[in-house]
């Protein structure tokens, strides 16, 4: 009973998240992973596509099983909140505030949680990386070694910037431990695991194609373009991807001018800023870039917010904020779910009547699901849509 009482907030967030996440449609290239296109990539070993092997496998598997996908998404979301608490200390108001910020229904939430393919590469990966970083920095018992080997290796097979950054973090910690002549086994095994996972990822021919300028999707920038991106593209995306967190930081700084409540751990702050740079600067050179790329930056900004608010009582504000965001999401995605089900029903009925040209009502709510706007119903998406729902592929869909 004590354990249940201690974790009631996590249990409640999990249950609410599971219900909310069950309303999310498969969007963007989710249907590609859930149909023969995904299996074709798997049969080819993802060669020439990317080295996100574990993320790709998760996308193929979980887009096929609705119930499992919802449970894994909700559990992962709660686990990330739990890890934030482990890094910052038990702080209930921070838990509510973190959940509220991460659930704000705009681009980063849409691309890294609603969109399943985005979730399993950019968000689910953090469930492997965050515990490794926590063990690396806080634990010295050797029985953590098997855990850090497995999670360390798998955590490298999701997203390239995460892979490069974790290799750098493990190397720095290993060097510091060697210099201080302290226990090096955990950082050593984590470093080796990161290197092994990174080697597997970057062995994919997609990356040699990128360097040669032969990859149509992922591209590298020249020196001048990289410098321009440093001052334009990357800061713009970081700010846009982190609007709620940045606004809260600005408001706290303004409020602090009069009330002087902020007491920052400067060493921690410096580390968080360096990590933000490490996660952001690679996009000066490589692309494509999207708000989904900065979910980890949001988590670091949340940790900065926790430091800024530890002397404030914002528990009521945090609870109200979370309640408002959750209610807003249920309205948006409830309507979107009904609209999507109606769309499938209308198409099915038209196909039964042997109609080839089908007209659907436009809904602005498709902007809340990645790649589901009217332009998303292109030929490739339509073929996947028809295959997934067992419809003929020779139909044509127009929006009123």
C-alpha positions in Angstrom: 0.0 0.0 0.0 2.9 2.3 0.8 4.4 1.7 -2.7 1.0 2.4 -4.3 0.5 5.6 -2.4 4.1 6.8 -3.3 3.5 6.1 -7.0 -0.2 7.2 -7.3 0.8 10.3 -9.4 2.7 8.1 -11.9 -0.2 5.6 -12.0 -2.7 8.3 -12.6 -0.6 9.9 -15.4 -0.1 6.5 -16.9 -3.9 5.8 -17.0 -4.8 9.2 -18.4 -2.0 9.0 -20.9 -3.0 5.6 -22.1 -6.6 6.7 -22.7 -5.4 9.9 -24.5 -2.8 8.0 -26.6 -5.4 5.5 -27.7 -7.1 8.4 -29.7 -4.0 9.0 -31.8 -4.2 7.9 -35.4 -1.4 6.3 -37.3 0.0 9.2 -39.3 2.9 10.3 -41.5 4.9 7.2 -42.5 3.4 5.1 -39.7 1.3 3.3 -42.3 4.5 2.6 -44.2 6.0 0.8 -41.3 2.7 -1.1 -40.7 2.4 -2.4 -44.3 4.6 -4.1 -46.9 6.8 -1.0 -47.3 8.1 -1.6 -43.7 8.6 -5.3 -44.3 10.5 -4.5 -47.5 12.9 -2.3 -45.6 13.3 -5.0 -43.0 14.0 -7.7 -45.6 16.7 -5.4 -47.0 18.2 -5.0 -43.5 17.4 -1.2 -43.8 20.5 -1.0 -46.0 20.8 2.5 -47.5 17.9 3.7 -45.4 19.4 4.4 -42.0 21.2 2.7 -39.1 18.3 3.2 -36.6 17.9 -0.5 -36.5 16.2 -0.9 -33.1 14.0 2.1 -33.6 12.9 0.8 -37.1 12.1 -2.6 -35.6 10.0 -1.0 -32.9 8.1 1.1 -35.5 7.4 -2.0 -37.6 6.2 -4.1 -34.6 4.2 -1.5 -32.6 2.4 0.0 -35.6 0.8 -3.4 -36.1 -0.6 -3.8 -32.5 -2.7 -0.9 -31.3 -3.1 -2.0 -27.7 0.6 -2.7 -27.2 1.6 0.6 -28.9 -0.7 2.6 -26.5 0.7 0.8 -23.4 4.3 1.2 -24.4 3.8 4.9 -25.3 2.1 5.7 -22.0 4.6 3.7 -20.0 7.5 5.3 -21.7 6.1 8.8 -21.1 5.7 8.0 -17.4 9.2 6.5 -17.2 10.7 9.6 -18.8 8.9 11.7 -16.1 10.3 9.3 -13.5 13.8 9.7 -14.8 13.5 13.5 -14.7 12.5 13.1 -11.0 15.6 10.9 -10.4 17.9 13.6 -11.9 16.2 16.5 -10.1 15.0 15.0 -6.8 11.5 14.2 -5.7 9.4 17.2 -6.6 5.7 16.7 -7.1 5.0 20.1 -8.6 7.9 19.6 -11.1 6.3 16.3 -12.1 3.0 18.0 -12.9 4.7 20.9 -14.7 6.9 18.6 -16.7 3.9 16.5 -17.9 2.0 19.7 -18.8 4.8 21.1 -20.9 5.5 17.8 -22.7 1.8 17.4 -23.5 1.2 20.8 -25.0 -0.5 20.0 -28.3 1.8 21.6 -30.9 4.6 20.5 -33.2 7.1 18.7 -30.8 4.3 16.8 -29.1 2.8 15.9 -32.5 6.1 14.8 -34.0 7.6 13.0 -31.0 4.6 11.5 -29.2 1.5 11.5 -31.5 3.4 10.3 -34.5 4.4 6.7 -33.7 7.4 6.5 -36.1 8.7 9.7 -34.5 8.0 8.4 -31.0 9.9 5.2 -31.4 13.1 6.9 -32.6 13.1 10.2 -30.8 11.3 9.6 -27.5 11.3 5.8 -26.8 15.1 5.9 -27.2 15.4 8.1 -24.1 14.1 5.2 -22.0 17.4 3.5 -22.8 19.7 6.5 -22.6 18.4 8.3 -19.5 18.9 5.3 -17.1 22.4 4.7 -18.5 23.3 8.3 -17.9 21.9 8.2 -14.4 23.8 5.0 -13.5 26.9 6.4 -15.1 26.8 9.5 -12.9 25.4 8.1 -9.7 26.0 4.4 -9.3 29.3 2.5 -8.7 28.1 -1.0 -7.9 29.3 -3.5 -10.5 25.9 -5.3 -10.7 24.7 -2.4 -12.9 27.2 -3.5 -15.6 24.9 -6.0 -17.4 22.1 -3.4 -17.5 24.4 -0.7 -18.8 25.8 -3.0 -21.5 22.4 -3.9 -22.9 20.7 -0.5 -22.6 23.9 1.2 -23.8 24.2 -0.9 -27.0 20.4 -0.7 -27.9 20.3 3.0 -27.1 22.7 3.7 -29.9 20.4 2.3 -32.5 17.7 5.1 -32.6 19.0 8.5 -33.5 22.3 9.7 -34.8 22.8 12.8 -32.5 21.9 10.7 -29.4 24.5 8.1 -30.5 27.3 10.7 -31.0 26.5 12.5 -27.8 26.3 9.4 -25.6 29.7 8.3 -27.0 31.1 11.7 -26.0 29.6 11.6 -22.5 30.8 8.1 -21.8 34.3 9.0 -23.0 34.4 12.2 -20.8 33.2 10.3 -17.7 35.7 7.5 -18.3 38.6 10.0 -18.6 37.6 11.8 -15.4 37.3 8.5 -13.5 40.8 7.4 -14.8 42.2 10.8 -13.7 40.6 10.5 -10.3 41.6 6.8 -10.0 38.1 5.8 -9.1 36.0 2.8 -10.2 36.1 2.8 -14.0 34.2 -0.4 -14.7 30.8 1.1 -15.3 32.0 4.0 -17.5 34.4 1.6 -19.3 31.6 -0.9 -20.2 29.2 1.9 -21.1 31.8 3.5 -23.4 32.5 0.1 -25.1 28.8 -0.5 -25.5 28.3 3.0 -27.0 31.2 2.5 -29.4 29.8 -1.0 -30.4 26.3 0.3 -31.0 27.6 3.4 -32.8 29.7 1.2 -35.1 26.6 -0.9 -35.9 24.6 2.2 -36.7 27.1 3.9 -38.9 28.0 0.8 -40.8 24.8 1.3 -42.8 25.6 2.6 -46.3 23.2 5.5 -45.8 25.9 7.4 -44.0 28.5 7.0 -46.7 25.8 8.2 -49.2 25.2 11.3 -47.0 28.9 12.1 -47.0 29.0 11.6 -50.8 26.0 13.8 -51.2 24.0 10.9 -52.7 21.2 10.6 -50.1 18.0 12.2 -51.2 16.5 12.5 -47.7 19.4 13.1 -45.3 21.9 15.7 -46.4 25.0 17.4 -45.2 25.7 21.2 -45.4 28.9 22.8 -46.7 31.0 25.0 -44.4 29.3 28.3 -45.4 25.8 26.8 -45.1 26.7 25.3 -41.7 27.8 28.7 -40.4 24.5 30.2 -41.7 22.5 27.4 -40.0 24.3 28.1 -36.7 22.8 31.6 -36.6 19.5 31.1 -38.3 18.0 27.6 -38.9 19.1 25.8 -35.7 18.3 28.6 -33.1 14.9 29.0 -34.8 14.1 25.4 -34.6 15.3 25.1 -31.0 13.2 28.0 -29.9 10.1 26.8 -31.8 10.5 23.3 -30.4 10.8 24.5 -26.9 8.3 27.5 -26.8 6.5 26.5 -23.5 9.7 25.8 -21.6 11.4 28.9 -22.9 8.4 31.1 -22.1 8.3 29.7 -18.5 12.1 30.4 -18.1 11.6 34.0 -19.3 8.6 34.6 -17.0 10.6 33.1 -14.0 13.5 35.5 -14.8 11.2 38.5 -14.9 9.5 37.4 -11.6 12.9 36.9 -10.0 13.9 40.5 -10.6 11.6 41.5 -7.8 11.4 38.4 -5.6 14.9 37.0 -5.8 14.0 33.4 -5.4 16.2 31.7 -8.0 19.2 29.8 -6.6 21.0 27.9 -9.4 23.6 25.2 -9.2 26.0 26.8 -11.7 27.9 23.5 -12.3 24.7 21.7 -13.2 23.5 24.6 -15.4 26.8 24.6 -17.3 26.4 20.9 -18.0 22.8 21.3 -19.1 23.8 24.1 -21.5 26.7 22.0 -22.9 24.3 19.1 -23.5 21.8 21.4 -25.2 24.6 22.5 -27.6 25.7 18.9 -28.1 22.1 18.0 -29.2 21.5 21.0 -31.3 24.8 21.9 -33.1 25.0 18.7 -35.3 21.9 20.0 -37.2 24.1 22.9 -38.5 25.8 20.2 -40.7 23.2 17.5 -41.2 19.5 17.4 -42.1 16.6 17.1 -42.2 15.7 19.0 -39.1 12.3 18.9 -37.3 10.9 19.8 -33.9 11.0 16.1 -33.0 14.8 16.3 -32.9 14.7 18.5 -29.8 12.6 16.4 -27.4 15.7 15.8 -25.3 16.5 19.6 -25.3 13.0 20.1 -23.8 13.9 17.7 -21.0 17.1 19.6 -20.2 15.2 22.9 -20.2 12.7 21.2 -17.8 15.6 20.4 -15.4 16.7 24.0 -15.6 13.1 25.1 -14.7 13.2 22.7 -11.8 16.3 24.4 -10.4 14.6 27.8 -10.9 11.4 26.8 -9.1 12.7 24.8 -6.2 12.1 27.7 -3.9 8.6 28.5 -5.2 5.3 26.9 -4.4 3.7 26.4 -7.8 2.0 23.1 -7.0 -1.5 24.5 -7.6 -0.5 26.3 -10.9 1.3 23.1 -12.1 -1.8 21.0 -11.4 -4.2 23.4 -13.1 -1.8 23.7 -16.1 -1.7 19.9 -16.5 -5.5 19.6 -16.1 -6.1 22.2 -18.8 -3.6 20.7 -21.2 -5.0 17.2 -20.8 -8.6 18.4 -21.3 -7.5 20.3 -24.4 -5.9 17.2 -25.8 -8.9 15.1 -25.2 -11.1 17.6 -27.1 -8.7 17.8 -30.0 -7.9 14.1 -30.3 -11.3 13.0 -29.4 -12.7 14.9 -32.4 -9.8 13.8 -34.6 -10.4 10.2 -33.7 -14.1 10.4 -34.6 -13.2 12.2 -37.8 -10.7 9.6 -38.7 -13.1 6.7 -38.0 -15.8 8.5 -40.1 -13.3 8.9 -43.0 -12.5 5.2 -42.9 -16.3 4.4 -42.8 -17.1 6.7 -45.7 -14.3 5.2 -47.9 -15.4 1.7 -47.0 -19.0 2.4 -48.0 -17.9 4.1 -51.2 -15.7 1.1 -52.1 -18.6 -1.3 -51.4 -20.7 0.8 -53.8 -17.8 0.5 -56.4 -17.1 4.2 -56.4 -13.6 5.2 -57.6 -13.7 9.0 -56.9 -14.4 9.7 -53.2 -15.0 13.1 -51.6 -14.2 13.8 -48.0 -14.8 16.8 -45.8 -11.7 18.8 -45.0 -10.9 19.1 -41.2 -8.4 21.6 -39.9 -7.7 19.2 -37.0 -5.4 17.1 -39.2 -2.7 19.6 -38.4 -2.6 17.9 -35.0 -1.3 14.7 -36.5 1.9 14.6 -38.5 1.4 14.1 -42.2 -2.4 13.8 -42.1 -3.4 17.1 -43.7 -4.9 17.0 -47.2 -1.5 17.1 -48.8 -0.6 14.0 -46.9 -3.2 12.0 -48.9 -0.7 11.6 -51.8 -0.4 8.5 -53.9 2.2 6.8 -51.7 0.2 7.5 -48.5 -3.1 6.5 -50.2 -1.6 3.2 -51.3 -0.4 2.5 -47.7 -3.8 3.6 -46.3 -5.6 1.2 -48.7 -3.3 -1.7 -47.9 -3.6 -1.2 -44.2 -7.4 -1.0 -44.2 -7.8 -3.7 -46.9 -9.2 -1.3 -49.6 -8.5 -1.3 -53.3 -5.6 0.9 -54.4 -7.3 2.3 -57.6 -9.6 4.7 -55.7 -9.0 8.5 -55.7 -9.7 10.7 -52.7 -10.5 14.4 -53.0 -11.1 16.9 -50.1 -14.0 19.4 -50.3 
